[in-house]
Amino acid sequence: MPDSAYSQEDFCKELFKTFDAGIWKWDGRFDCVLAEFSVYDQDIVRMILKRHLNSVWDTSNVDTAPETVQRINDHFGGLMSRQMLFTSEPGQGDLLCCAWWPWGNGETISIRVAPFLGKLPEPQRIERINLFKGWFGMNS
């Protein structure tokens, strides 16, 4: 497995440990893990995200993002006001991303974390997705 997978694993396990294990769910609509949390926890979550996913995109700059990031943005339906997309460094192999979606109630934020695996053959893609899910305590 490439070196980037090890740092991805560290990031995922750190993020997983930030919340009770039960908060994480699989979101099959976007092929990602999903957590919903109080805005009171946003500073700690944002700190972890920025430490590992050092590119931050929002409505002001996503149009100038690399093509890979724009495809990820399209996959999540595009960014709206106050939403962000955190990504690992584009062009550095496999990408890890996190969609940050504040709720309209002002009290809750959803994050969706996913690997962007490019054009892997289906068996390898499934293997990597199962590995990713395992980092969040989910069985394949």
C-alpha positions as CSV (number, residue, x, y, z in Angstrom):
1,M,0.0,0.0,0.0
2,P,1.4,3.5,-0.8
3,D,2.7,5.7,1.9
4,S,-0.3,8.0,1.5
5,A,-2.5,5.2,2.8
6,Y,-0.7,5.2,6.1
7,S,-1.3,8.9,6.7
8,Q,-4.9,8.4,5.6
9,E,-5.3,5.6,8.1
10,D,-3.8,7.8,10.9
11,F,-6.2,10.7,10.0
12,C,-9.3,8.4,9.8
13,K,-8.5,6.7,13.1
14,E,-7.9,10.1,14.8
15,L,-11.2,11.4,13.5
16,F,-13.0,8.2,14.5
17,K,-11.7,8.5,18.0
18,T,-12.9,12.1,18.3
19,F,-16.5,10.9,18.6
20,D,-18.3,7.9,20.1
21,A,-18.0,5.0,17.7
22,G,-21.8,5.0,17.2
23,I,-21.9,8.4,15.5
24,W,-20.3,7.1,12.3
25,K,-22.6,5.7,9.6
26,W,-22.0,4.6,6.0
27,D,-23.6,6.9,3.5
28,G,-24.1,4.8,0.4
29,R,-25.5,7.7,-1.6
30,F,-22.0,9.3,-1.6
31,D,-19.8,6.2,-0.8
32,C,-18.5,7.8,2.4
33,V,-18.7,7.8,6.2
34,L,-21.0,10.3,7.8
35,A,-21.0,11.9,11.2
36,E,-23.3,14.6,12.6
37,F,-22.2,16.6,15.5
38,S,-22.9,19.8,17.5
39,V,-21.5,23.1,16.4
40,Y,-19.8,23.2,19.9
41,D,-17.4,20.4,18.6
42,Q,-16.6,22.2,15.3
43,D,-13.2,23.7,16.5
44,I,-11.7,20.3,17.4
45,V,-13.0,18.7,14.2
46,R,-11.8,21.5,12.0
47,M,-8.4,21.4,13.7
48,I,-8.1,17.7,12.8
49,L,-9.3,18.3,9.2
50,K,-6.8,21.1,8.6
51,R,-3.9,19.1,10.0
52,H,-4.4,16.3,7.6
53,L,-6.5,17.7,4.7
54,N,-4.6,21.0,4.0
55,S,-6.6,22.2,1.0
56,V,-9.9,23.9,1.8
57,W,-12.4,24.8,-0.8
58,D,-15.6,26.8,-0.6
59,T,-17.9,28.7,-3.0
60,S,-15.2,31.4,-3.4
61,N,-12.4,29.2,-4.7
62,V,-13.8,25.8,-5.8
63,D,-14.1,27.0,-9.4
64,T,-10.3,27.4,-9.5
65,A,-9.6,24.0,-7.9
66,P,-7.8,21.2,-9.8
67,E,-10.0,19.0,-12.0
68,T,-9.9,16.2,-9.4
69,V,-11.3,18.4,-6.7
70,Q,-14.0,19.8,-9.1
71,R,-15.1,16.2,-9.8
72,I,-15.3,15.5,-6.1
73,N,-17.3,18.7,-5.6
74,D,-19.7,17.5,-8.4
75,H,-19.9,14.1,-6.8
76,F,-21.2,15.7,-3.6
77,G,-23.6,17.9,-5.5
78,G,-21.6,21.2,-5.4
79,L,-20.9,23.5,-2.6
80,M,-23.5,26.0,-1.2
81,S,-22.9,28.9,1.1
82,R,-21.1,27.9,4.4
83,Q,-20.2,24.5,3.0
84,M,-16.6,23.5,2.6
85,L,-14.6,20.7,1.0
86,F,-11.4,19.7,2.7
87,T,-9.0,17.6,0.6
88,S,-5.5,16.1,0.9
89,E,-3.0,17.7,-1.5
90,P,-4.3,17.3,-5.1
91,G,-1.8,15.5,-7.3
92,Q,-0.3,13.5,-4.5
93,G,-1.8,10.1,-5.3
94,D,-5.0,8.9,-3.7
95,L,-7.0,11.8,-2.3
96,L,-9.0,11.9,0.9
97,C,-11.8,14.4,1.2
98,C,-14.3,15.7,3.7
99,A,-17.5,17.6,2.9
100,W,-18.4,20.0,5.7
101,W,-22.1,20.8,5.7
102,P,-23.6,23.0,8.4
103,W,-27.3,22.5,8.9
104,G,-29.9,25.3,8.6
105,N,-30.7,25.0,12.3
106,G,-27.3,26.5,13.3
107,E,-26.8,23.7,15.8
108,T,-25.5,20.7,13.8
109,I,-22.8,20.0,11.2
110,S,-22.5,16.9,9.0
111,I,-19.2,15.7,7.7
112,R,-18.8,13.2,5.0
113,V,-15.3,11.7,4.6
114,A,-14.3,9.6,1.6
115,P,-11.3,8.4,-0.3
116,F,-11.1,9.4,-4.0
117,L,-9.6,6.4,-5.6
118,G,-9.4,7.5,-9.2
119,K,-9.8,4.8,-11.7
120,L,-8.9,1.7,-9.8
121,P,-10.2,-1.7,-11.1
122,E,-13.4,-2.6,-9.3
123,P,-11.9,-5.4,-7.1
124,Q,-9.1,-3.0,-5.8
125,R,-11.7,-0.2,-5.3
126,I,-13.9,-2.5,-3.2
127,E,-10.8,-3.7,-1.2
128,R,-9.8,0.0,-0.5
129,I,-13.3,1.0,0.4
130,N,-13.6,-1.9,2.9
131,L,-10.2,-0.9,4.4
132,F,-11.4,2.7,4.7
133,K,-14.7,1.6,6.4
134,G,-12.7,-0.5,8.8
135,W,-10.8,2.6,10.0
136,F,-14.2,3.9,11.1
137,G,-15.2,0.7,12.9
138,M,-17.4,-0.6,10.1
139,N,-17.4,-4.1,8.9
140,S,-17.2,-4.6,5.1
